[in-house]
Amino acid sequence: MVVVLEKLFIVQFQQCPLDFQKKFRKVYQQLKIVDSVNEVKGTTFVNKKFYKLIIDNSRIALKVEGEKITIGLFLFNEFHNPER
C-alpha cells in the first residue's frame, strides 16, 4: 500500500519521544507491505474509509482509499504540550 503523511502529522510527530517514534516507524513499515489495514496490530475500524491506530496511549487517524493510506493527524497525542 502507499502511505502518505500529512504535514500536520509530521510536525506533531517530531515532538514525540524517540521511543514512540520507533514504535510508529515499525507500524509505518507494516502498513506499506500489508494488503489490508486490518492486518496491522493496533488498528481499529471506525467507519467506511477511516481507521484508528493506537500506539501506547496515542491515537492516530488513518484514511484508506483503495491502495492509499493517509495518516492525517493525531486524534489524541499523549506527548502534546500546549504550552510549547
KEGU-750846 format. One record per residue (C-alpha): residue number from 1; residue in one letter; chain; x, y, z. Coordinates in Angstrom, 2 decimals. Each point is the difference from the previous one (the first is absolute). Last residue first. Layout:
NUM_A_A_X_Y_Z
...
//
This chain:
84_R_A_5.27_24.99_23.86
83_E_A_-2.77_0.44_2.63
82_P_A_-2.40_-2.28_-1.91
81_N_A_2.13_-3.07_0.84
80_H_A_-0.86_-2.93_-2.20
79_F_A_1.64_-3.24_1.15
78_E_A_-3.18_-2.05_0.50
77_N_A_-1.13_0.94_-3.50
76_F_A_-3.70_-0.64_-0.56
75_L_A_-1.70_0.00_-3.39
74_F_A_3.46_0.51_-1.45
73_L_A_-0.08_1.09_-3.59
72_G_A_-0.22_-0.92_-3.64
71_I_A_1.53_-3.36_-0.72
70_T_A_-1.26_-0.64_-3.52
69_I_A_-0.17_-3.60_-1.18
68_K_A_-0.18_-0.64_-3.76
67_E_A_-0.75_-3.38_-1.64
66_G_A_-3.75_0.66_-0.21
65_E_A_-0.71_3.08_2.09
64_V_A_0.84_-0.51_3.67
63_K_A_0.09_2.93_2.43
62_L_A_2.00_-0.62_3.16
61_A_A_-0.39_2.09_3.16
60_I_A_2.56_-0.44_2.81
59_R_A_-0.70_-0.79_3.64
58_S_A_2.56_0.35_2.80
57_N_A_-0.08_-1.98_3.26
56_D_A_2.60_-2.60_-1.07
55_I_A_-0.44_-0.15_-3.77
54_I_A_-3.62_-0.12_-1.18
53_L_A_-0.79_0.31_-3.70
52_K_A_-3.55_1.07_-0.84
51_Y_A_-1.62_-0.86_-3.31
50_F_A_-2.05_2.01_-2.45
49_K_A_-1.47_-0.69_-3.42
48_K_A_-3.42_-1.58_0.73
47_N_A_0.02_0.38_3.79
46_V_A_2.18_-0.30_3.10
45_F_A_1.92_-3.27_-0.51
44_T_A_2.75_-0.47_2.59
43_T_A_3.72_-0.34_-0.63
42_G_A_2.35_-1.06_2.81
41_K_A_1.54_-3.03_-1.70
40_V_A_0.15_0.37_-3.77
39_E_A_-1.93_-2.54_-2.10
38_N_A_-3.18_2.10_0.16
37_V_A_1.68_2.62_-2.21
36_S_A_-0.25_-2.43_-2.90
35_D_A_2.48_-1.32_-2.57
34_V_A_3.01_0.56_2.24
33_I_A_3.43_1.27_-1.12
32_K_A_-0.08_3.78_0.51
31_L_A_-2.13_-0.22_3.14
30_Q_A_2.63_-2.23_1.62
29_Q_A_2.73_2.60_-0.60
28_Y_A_-2.16_2.70_1.61
27_V_A_-0.70_-2.30_2.97
26_K_A_3.74_-0.40_0.61
25_R_A_0.52_3.75_-0.49
24_F_A_-2.69_0.71_2.59
23_K_A_1.75_-2.09_2.65
22_K_A_3.32_1.71_-0.74
21_Q_A_-1.63_3.45_0.26
20_F_A_-1.51_-0.94_3.38
19_D_A_3.42_-0.88_1.37
18_L_A_1.51_3.14_-1.55
17_P_A_-2.34_2.28_1.96
16_C_A_-2.72_1.92_-1.89
15_Q_A_0.52_3.57_-1.23
14_Q_A_0.90_-1.17_-3.51
13_F_A_-3.36_-1.77_-0.22
12_Q_A_-1.96_3.23_0.46
11_V_A_1.76_1.66_-2.96
10_I_A_-0.26_-3.17_-2.11
9_F_A_-3.72_-0.35_0.76
8_L_A_-0.68_3.57_-1.09
7_K_A_1.93_-0.56_-3.24
6_E_A_-2.09_-3.02_-1.05
5_L_A_1.72_-3.38_-0.31
4_V_A_-0.88_-2.16_-3.02
3_V_A_0.22_-3.81_0.00
2_V_A_-0.28_-1.93_-3.28
1_M_A_-1.04_-3.61_0.50
//
